[in-house]
Amino acid sequence: MLLKRASALGPHRRVGCRWLSSGSPRDEYDAVVVGGGHNGLVAAAYLANAGLNTAVLERRHIVGGAAVTEEIVAGYKFSRASYVLSLLRPQIFQDLELKKHGLKVHLRDPSSYTPIRSDLRQKDGPRSLTLGMCGKNNESEIGKFSEADGKNYAVYEQELENFVKAVDPLLDYAAIDLKSFSKASIFEKISLLKQNIHLIKAGRIVGPVAANFYELMTAPTTKILDKWFESEPLKATLATDSCIGAMISPDTPGSGYVLLGQRSTHKKRCRRSRRTAKVAPTGSFSPTGRRSGPSWYSQMLLRR
Ligand SMILES: Cc1cc2nc3c(=O)[nH]c(=O)nc-3n(C[C@H](O)[C@H](O)[C@H](O)COP(=O)(O)OP(=O)(O)OC[C@H]3O[C@@H](n4cnc5c(N)ncnc54)[C@H](O)[C@@H]3O)c2cc1C
C-alpha cells in the first residue's frame, strides 16, 4: 500500500483497465491499495472513510482474492478457496455496515460430517460422525466411537472457549511496546495498564492454566488432541481446524494456535448470532465498490 500521493493510473490507462466506481480514474491519489482481496478492500474502505482519495488496483477481473465466490460452472457459484467466514472482526463488520449491504451469515450446523470408509469400519460400527451446535447430540455422536470422548468433548470445548475469552479481545488493540513499558515510571505503568484492561483480564483467565495455554499455542495439534481423546474419527475431524488455510499439517508445532483461532471464532460467532448464522461463503463478505457505496471507495480498478 502506498500512502504518499501516488500517480497510479497513467500506465494502467495504457494497458487497459476498467473501473467499477463512479467517475473517471484520477491522476493522483492519496493512497493506492494494490490487490483487491478482502484485506485490501477493508484497508481501502477505512482509508476512504478517513477522507483519503483511495484507489484499489486489482489484477483480476473480480475483487475478493482468495475469498471470492465465482461462477465456475454456468449457473453454479463456488467459493474458490476460502469458504468459512470465521475470522472477521466484529468491529469491521459494524464499521463497514456489512449487514446493511446485504451480508447474511449462516450457521454451520451441523458443523462437520465425517464419513468412515467402509474398509476401515468395524462390523456394525458407526458409519459417520456428525458434530454441530447441540452438546447432547455431540456427546451421543462421539459416544458411538468412545463414551469417554463423548464426555470429554464438552470439557475440551469449555477450555478452548476460556482461552478465546482471554485472547480474542487482544486482537482488536495495538500491542503494548514492552521496551517503553519497562522503562516507564510506576505512574505511567499504572496508566498504561488502565488503558489496556483487556490484558489484565487475559492474564486472569490464562494465569491459572498457563501451562495448558502455552502448550496449545506451541504444540502440534496431534499432541493436544491425543491428550484429550482416543477416537481417531473425532481427532481427525477436530484436526481440520488446525490446518485450514494454513498450509500446515496437524503434526506441525504451533498448529494448536490455528486450532484455537478457528475454533474460537467459530464458537463466538455461534453465540453472537445464533439465530442468524455462523458461516457464509466468504465471497459474499468481500465488499465491492458498488455494494459498499461511494462513501467507502474512491476508485476500484480491475483488469479487463
Ligand atoms: C485454500 C484456502 C482456503 C481458505 N479457507 C479459509 C476459510 O475458510 N476461512 C478463512 O477465514 N480464511 C480462509 N483462508 C485464508 C483466506 O482466504 C486469506 O487469509 C485471505 O483471502 C487473505 O486475504 P488478502 O486480501 O490478504 O489476500 P488475497 O485473498 O490473496 O488477495 C490478494 C489480491 O491481490 C491481487 N493481486 C496480487 N498481486 C497483485 C498485483 N501485483 N496487482 C494487482 N492485484 C494483485 C490478487 O489477484 C488478489 O485478488 C483460506 C485460504 C486458502 C488458500
The ligand as an SDF file (V2000), in Angstrom:
LIG
                    3D

 53 58  0  0  0  0  0  0  0  0999 V2000
   -7.4630  -22.9260    0.0740 C   0  0  0  0  0  0  0  0  0  0  0  0
   -7.6940  -21.8560    1.1120 C   0  0  0  0  0  0  0  0  0  0  0  0
   -8.7900  -21.9660    1.9760 C   0  0  0  0  0  0  0  0  0  0  0  0
   -9.0130  -20.9710    2.9300 C   0  0  0  0  0  0  0  0  0  0  0  0
  -10.1170  -21.0800    3.7260 N   0  0  0  0  0  0  0  0  0  0  0  0
  -10.4010  -20.0730    4.5850 C   0  0  0  0  0  0  0  0  0  0  0  0
  -11.6230  -20.0960    5.2990 C   0  0  0  0  0  0  0  0  0  0  0  0
  -12.4430  -20.9940    5.1290 O   0  0  0  0  0  0  0  0  0  0  0  0
  -11.8810  -19.0600    6.1540 N   0  0  0  0  0  0  0  0  0  0  0  0
  -10.9930  -18.0280    6.3250 C   0  0  0  0  0  0  0  0  0  0  0  0
  -11.2700  -17.1220    7.1230 O   0  0  0  0  0  0  0  0  0  0  0  0
   -9.8280  -17.9690    5.6340 N   0  0  0  0  0  0  0  0  0  0  0  0
   -9.5300  -18.9610    4.7610 C   0  0  0  0  0  0  0  0  0  0  0  0
   -8.3810  -18.9120    4.0120 N   0  0  0  0  0  0  0  0  0  0  0  0
   -7.4950  -17.7690    4.1840 C   0  0  0  0  0  0  0  0  0  0  0  0
   -8.0540  -16.5290    3.4670 C   0  0  0  0  0  0  0  0  0  0  0  0
   -8.5240  -16.8680    2.2040 O   0  0  0  0  0  0  0  0  0  0  0  0
   -6.9410  -15.4950    3.3440 C   0  0  0  0  0  0  0  0  0  0  0  0
   -6.4600  -15.2150    4.6530 O   0  0  0  0  0  0  0  0  0  0  0  0
   -7.4490  -14.2180    2.7200 C   0  0  0  0  0  0  0  0  0  0  0  0
   -8.0450  -14.4570    1.4770 O   0  0  0  0  0  0  0  0  0  0  0  0
   -6.2950  -13.2370    2.5930 C   0  0  0  0  0  0  0  0  0  0  0  0
   -6.8150  -12.0590    2.0340 O   0  0  0  0  0  0  0  0  0  0  0  0
   -5.8710  -10.9950    1.3670 P   0  0  0  0  0  0  0  0  0  0  0  0
   -6.7450   -9.8740    0.9240 O   0  0  0  0  0  0  0  0  0  0  0  0
   -4.7540  -10.6600    2.2770 O   0  0  0  0  0  0  0  0  0  0  0  0
   -5.1620  -11.7390    0.1500 O   0  0  0  0  0  0  0  0  0  0  0  0
   -5.8050  -12.4550   -1.1130 P   0  0  0  0  0  0  0  0  0  0  0  0
   -7.1550  -13.0020   -0.8200 O   0  0  0  0  0  0  0  0  0  0  0  0
   -4.7520  -13.4060   -1.6030 O   0  0  0  0  0  0  0  0  0  0  0  0
   -5.9790  -11.2720   -2.1620 O   0  0  0  0  0  0  0  0  0  0  0  0
   -4.8930  -10.6840   -2.8270 C   0  0  0  0  0  0  0  0  0  0  0  0
   -5.4430   -9.9760   -4.0590 C   0  0  0  0  0  0  0  0  0  0  0  0
   -4.4040   -9.1970   -4.6410 O   0  0  0  0  0  0  0  0  0  0  0  0
   -4.4250   -9.3770   -6.0480 C   0  0  0  0  0  0  0  0  0  0  0  0
   -3.0710   -9.0950   -6.5070 N   0  0  0  0  0  0  0  0  0  0  0  0
   -1.9430   -9.7740   -6.2100 C   0  0  0  0  0  0  0  0  0  0  0  0
   -0.8790   -9.1600   -6.7800 N   0  0  0  0  0  0  0  0  0  0  0  0
   -1.3490   -8.0860   -7.4360 C   0  0  0  0  0  0  0  0  0  0  0  0
   -0.7490   -7.0540   -8.2140 C   0  0  0  0  0  0  0  0  0  0  0  0
    0.5760   -7.0380   -8.4130 N   0  0  0  0  0  0  0  0  0  0  0  0
   -1.5330   -6.0960   -8.7540 N   0  0  0  0  0  0  0  0  0  0  0  0
   -2.8830   -6.1010   -8.5500 C   0  0  0  0  0  0  0  0  0  0  0  0
   -3.5180   -7.0540   -7.8190 N   0  0  0  0  0  0  0  0  0  0  0  0
   -2.7530   -8.0230   -7.2660 C   0  0  0  0  0  0  0  0  0  0  0  0
   -4.8560  -10.8230   -6.2310 C   0  0  0  0  0  0  0  0  0  0  0  0
   -5.4180  -11.0310   -7.5310 O   0  0  0  0  0  0  0  0  0  0  0  0
   -5.9320  -10.9410   -5.1250 C   0  0  0  0  0  0  0  0  0  0  0  0
   -7.2060  -10.5290   -5.5820 O   0  0  0  0  0  0  0  0  0  0  0  0
   -8.1280  -19.8760    3.0380 C   0  0  0  0  0  0  0  0  0  0  0  0
   -7.0200  -19.7830    2.1680 C   0  0  0  0  0  0  0  0  0  0  0  0
   -6.8240  -20.7520    1.2140 C   0  0  0  0  0  0  0  0  0  0  0  0
   -5.6400  -20.5990    0.2680 C   0  0  0  0  0  0  0  0  0  0  0  0
  1  2  1  0
  2  3  1  0
  2 52  2  0
  3  4  2  0
  4  5  1  0
  4 50  1  0
  5  6  2  0
  6  7  1  0
  6 13  1  0
  7  8  2  0
  7  9  1  0
  9 10  1  0
 10 11  2  0
 10 12  1  0
 12 13  2  0
 13 14  1  0
 14 15  1  0
 14 50  1  0
 15 16  1  0
 16 17  1  0
 16 18  1  0
 18 19  1  0
 18 20  1  0
 20 21  1  0
 20 22  1  0
 22 23  1  0
 23 24  1  0
 24 25  2  0
 24 26  1  0
 24 27  1  0
 27 28  1  0
 28 29  2  0
 28 30  1  0
 28 31  1  0
 31 32  1  0
 32 33  1  0
 33 34  1  0
 33 48  1  0
 34 35  1  0
 35 36  1  0
 35 46  1  0
 36 37  1  0
 36 45  1  0
 37 38  2  0
 38 39  1  0
 39 40  1  0
 39 45  2  0
 40 41  1  0
 40 42  2  0
 42 43  1  0
 43 44  2  0
 44 45  1  0
 46 47  1  0
 46 48  1  0
 48 49  1  0
 50 51  2  0
 51 52  1  0
 52 53  1  0
M  END
$$$$
